[in-house]
Amino acid sequence: MNVGSITTKGQITIPKEIRTSLDLKEGDRVIFVIEDGQATIRKASREKISEVLRKQKPWKEHSIRFQKRMRKEW
């Protein structure tokens, strides 16, 4: 089990073991997926956000705002 921390700005420190396992490097993008009250993290590929979202399972109603925010940030 690994534990990260959240800063006052909402930034998350990803533990080294997780970064190594996912081959995450500085500047890489990650995707957070919330499902059944749990979040998972994946390394984002270089695919367009529309392709990534198309592969996702249907999201609950409250996540539409999240999807719009992700598209804007992407």
N, CA, C and O of each residue as an XYZ file, in Angstrom:
296
protein
N       0.855     -1.179      0.000
C       0.000      0.000      0.000
C       0.893      1.231      0.000
O       1.906      1.272      0.698
N       0.520      2.219     -0.773
C       1.248      3.483     -0.856
C       0.314      4.623     -0.511
O      -0.878      4.584     -0.817
N       0.866      5.631      0.127
C       0.067      6.780      0.545
C       0.672      8.040     -0.064
O       1.878      8.271      0.023
N      -0.183      8.850     -0.680
C       0.233     10.144     -1.203
C      -0.327     11.225     -0.303
O      -1.050     10.940      0.652
N       0.002     12.445     -0.605
C      -0.532     13.555      0.187
C      -1.070     14.623     -0.756
O      -0.656     14.721     -1.910
N      -2.003     15.420     -0.239
C      -2.612     16.489     -1.024
C      -2.175     17.825     -0.433
O      -2.265     18.037      0.776
N      -1.705     18.718     -1.290
C      -1.274     20.034     -0.831
C      -2.481     20.955     -0.672
O      -3.604     20.592     -1.020
N      -2.232     22.143     -0.145
C      -3.313     23.109      0.016
C      -3.887     23.546     -1.327
O      -5.012     24.043     -1.384
N      -3.127     23.367     -2.414
C      -3.601     23.705     -3.753
C      -4.302     22.524     -4.427
O      -4.715     22.629     -5.582
N      -4.441     21.399     -3.715
C      -5.115     20.238     -4.280
C      -4.218     19.358     -5.132
O      -4.703     18.442     -5.796
N      -2.923     19.621     -5.121
C      -1.992     18.796     -5.881
C      -1.679     17.530     -5.094
O      -1.648     17.542     -3.863
N      -1.448     16.437     -5.822
C      -1.202     15.147     -5.188
C       0.233     14.709     -5.446
O       0.735     14.808     -6.566
N       0.879     14.227     -4.401
C       2.188     13.619     -4.549
C       1.978     12.130     -4.799
O       1.407     11.429     -3.964
N       2.439     11.655     -5.942
C       2.321     10.236     -6.268
C       3.580      9.542     -5.754
O       4.690      9.922     -6.126
N       3.419      8.539     -4.911
C       4.597      7.853     -4.355
C       5.516      7.295     -5.443
O       5.060      6.898     -6.516
N       6.818      7.272     -5.145
C       7.827      6.828     -6.107
C       7.535      5.434     -6.651
O       7.695      5.204     -7.850
N       7.116      4.505     -5.810
C       6.836      3.143     -6.262
C       5.742      3.128     -7.340
O       5.817      2.360     -8.299
N       4.737      3.977     -7.171
C       3.655      4.062     -8.157
C       4.167      4.704     -9.439
O       3.875      4.223    -10.534
N       4.932      5.792     -9.310
C       5.498      6.455    -10.499
C       6.368      5.491    -11.295
O       6.307      5.458    -12.524
N       7.166      4.720    -10.599
C       8.031      3.752    -11.269
C       7.206      2.671    -11.949
O       7.478      2.306    -13.093
N       6.205      2.160    -11.255
C       5.363      1.093    -11.788
C       4.626      1.529    -13.046
O       4.478      0.745    -13.984
N       4.162      2.783    -13.072
C       3.432      3.307    -14.228
C       4.349      3.984    -15.247
O       3.886      4.486    -16.271
N       5.657      3.994    -14.957
C       6.646      4.665    -15.807
C       6.278      6.131    -16.015
O       6.303      6.637    -17.137
N       5.937      6.803    -14.917
C       5.576      8.224    -14.966
C       6.823      9.083    -14.811
O       7.660      8.849    -13.939
N       6.925     10.077    -15.672
C       8.038     11.008    -15.619
C       7.476     12.422    -15.512
O       6.298     12.655    -15.784
N       8.319     13.350    -15.118
C       7.891     14.738    -15.008
C       7.274     15.197    -16.330
O       7.845     14.979    -17.398
N       6.110     15.830    -16.249
C       5.423     16.332    -17.431
C       4.411     15.365    -18.025
O       3.587     15.759    -18.850
N       4.467     14.077    -17.606
C       3.477     13.115    -18.095
C       2.098     13.492    -17.578
O       1.966     14.125    -16.530
N       1.091     13.105    -18.311
C      -0.295     13.321    -17.893
C      -0.845     12.010    -17.368
O      -0.476     10.928    -17.827
N      -1.742     12.134    -16.389
C      -2.405     10.956    -15.839
C      -3.914     11.144    -15.928
O      -4.418     12.264    -16.011
N      -4.610     10.031    -15.908
C      -6.068     10.050    -15.963
C      -6.584      9.457    -14.665
O      -6.151      8.383    -14.250
N      -7.513     10.160    -14.024
C      -8.172      9.649    -12.833
C      -9.560      9.186    -13.242
O     -10.304      9.923    -13.889
N      -9.904      7.970    -12.864
C     -11.219      7.421    -13.175
C     -11.916      7.110    -11.850
O     -11.369      6.397    -11.008
N     -13.117      7.646    -11.670
C     -13.890      7.395    -10.455
C     -14.996      6.413    -10.800
O     -15.776      6.635    -11.726
N     -15.053      5.320    -10.039
C     -16.055      4.301    -10.280
C     -16.409      3.650     -8.945
O     -15.533      3.173     -8.223
N     -17.685      3.638     -8.633
C     -18.167      3.032     -7.387
C     -17.439      3.583     -6.152
O     -17.077      2.828     -5.250
N     -17.233      4.880     -6.123
C     -16.632      5.521     -4.959
C     -15.132      5.324     -4.830
O     -14.559      5.673     -3.798
N     -14.481      4.781     -5.842
C     -13.039      4.589     -5.797
C     -12.405      5.227     -7.021
O     -13.001      5.258     -8.098
N     -11.202      5.732     -6.847
C     -10.484      6.360     -7.947
C      -9.300      5.489     -8.353
O      -8.613      4.910     -7.512
N      -9.082      5.412     -9.652
C      -7.892      4.741    -10.164
C      -7.120      5.749    -11.000
O      -7.687      6.719    -11.503
N      -5.837      5.513    -11.141
C      -4.983      6.414    -11.907
C      -4.308      5.615    -13.007
O      -3.858      4.490    -12.793
N      -4.245      6.219    -14.197
C      -3.573      5.589    -15.333
C      -2.705      6.635    -16.010
O      -2.995      7.830    -15.974
N      -1.657      6.167    -16.613
C      -0.828      7.056    -17.414
C      -1.601      7.367    -18.689
O      -2.110      6.462    -19.351
N      -1.686      8.634    -19.027
C      -2.397      9.038    -20.244
C      -1.515      8.754    -21.454
O      -0.311      9.010    -21.440
N      -2.123      8.234    -22.470
C      -1.385      8.025    -23.710
C      -1.405      9.326    -24.498
O      -1.941     10.336    -24.045
N      -0.843      9.285    -25.624
C      -0.825     10.483    -26.469
C      -2.071     10.572    -27.341
O      -2.142     11.387    -28.261
N      -3.056      9.721    -27.040
C      -4.312      9.757    -27.789
C      -5.053     11.051    -27.502
O      -4.828     11.696    -26.478
N      -5.927     11.418    -28.403
C      -6.786     12.573    -28.178
C      -7.742     12.243    -27.043
O      -8.118     11.085    -26.860
N      -8.138     13.259    -26.282
C      -9.040     13.055    -25.146
C     -10.349     12.424    -25.594
O     -10.941     11.643    -24.849
N     -10.814     12.750    -26.804
C     -12.066     12.162    -27.287
C     -11.920     10.651    -27.444
O     -12.870      9.912    -27.185
N     -10.752     10.182    -27.861
C     -10.512      8.740    -27.993
C     -10.470      8.081    -26.622
O     -11.010      6.990    -26.437
N      -9.835      8.733    -25.669
C      -9.748      8.188    -24.307
C     -11.140      8.083    -23.705
O     -11.496      7.048    -23.142
N     -11.933      9.149    -23.819
C     -13.269      9.145    -23.234
C     -14.187      8.138    -23.926
O     -15.060      7.561    -23.279
N     -14.008      7.920    -25.209
C     -14.832      6.969    -25.940
C     -14.635      5.551    -25.404
O     -15.561      4.741    -25.450
N     -13.441      5.242    -24.899
C     -13.138      3.906    -24.376
C     -13.651      3.698    -22.948
O     -13.696      2.569    -22.461
N     -14.037      4.785    -22.282
C     -14.478      4.695    -20.891
C     -15.867      4.096    -20.789
O     -16.665      4.176    -21.723
N     -16.145      3.494    -19.643
C     -17.497      3.039    -19.340
C     -18.363      4.285    -19.150
O     -17.830      5.367    -18.901
N     -19.679      4.155    -19.263
C     -20.541      5.327    -19.063
C     -20.311      5.953    -17.690
O     -20.140      5.243    -16.699
N     -20.307      7.268    -17.636
C     -20.065      7.980    -16.388
C     -21.396      8.413    -15.808
O     -22.364      8.612    -16.542
N     -21.447      8.557    -14.514
C     -22.671      8.992    -13.847
C     -22.939     10.461    -14.156
O     -22.046     11.185    -14.595
N     -24.179     10.894    -13.923
C     -24.602     12.253    -14.276
C     -23.699     13.340    -13.713
O     -23.360     14.288    -14.422
N     -23.298     13.216    -12.432
C     -22.520     14.279    -11.806
C     -21.134     14.427    -12.413
O     -20.455     15.419    -12.147
N     -20.699     13.477    -13.214
C     -19.365     13.551    -13.779
C     -19.311     14.299    -15.108
O     -18.232     14.475    -15.673
N     -20.453     14.737    -15.609
C     -20.452     15.494    -16.862
C     -19.619     16.758    -16.702
O     -18.872     17.137    -17.604
N     -19.753     17.415    -15.536
C     -18.913     18.599    -15.276
C     -17.434     18.223    -15.306
O     -16.606     18.962    -15.838
N     -17.114     17.067    -14.729
C     -15.729     16.599    -14.715
C     -15.238     16.360    -16.144
O     -14.119     16.745    -16.484
N     -16.061     15.730    -16.979
C     -15.677     15.470    -18.368
C     -15.406     16.775    -19.111
O     -14.422     16.890    -19.842
N     -16.288     17.756    -18.917
C     -16.098     19.051    -19.589
C     -14.808     19.715    -19.127
O     -14.077     20.286    -19.936
N     -14.525     19.640    -17.817
C     -13.304     20.232    -17.283
C     -12.085     19.514    -17.859
O     -11.098     20.165    -18.202
N     -12.136     18.185    -17.971
C     -11.014     17.428    -18.528
C     -10.763     17.819    -19.980
O      -9.616     17.994    -20.391
N     -11.832     17.954    -20.750
C     -11.673     18.325    -22.156
C     -11.058     19.716    -22.268
O     -10.206     19.953    -23.124
N     -11.489     20.633    -21.405
C     -10.954     21.999    -21.439
C      -9.476     22.008    -21.069
O      -8.676     22.693    -21.707
N      -9.105     21.231    -20.013
C      -7.723     21.196    -19.577
C      -6.825     20.492    -20.584
O      -5.650     20.835    -20.714
N      -7.372     19.504    -21.301
C      -6.582     18.727    -22.245
C      -6.129     19.610    -23.379
O      -5.445     19.144    -24.289
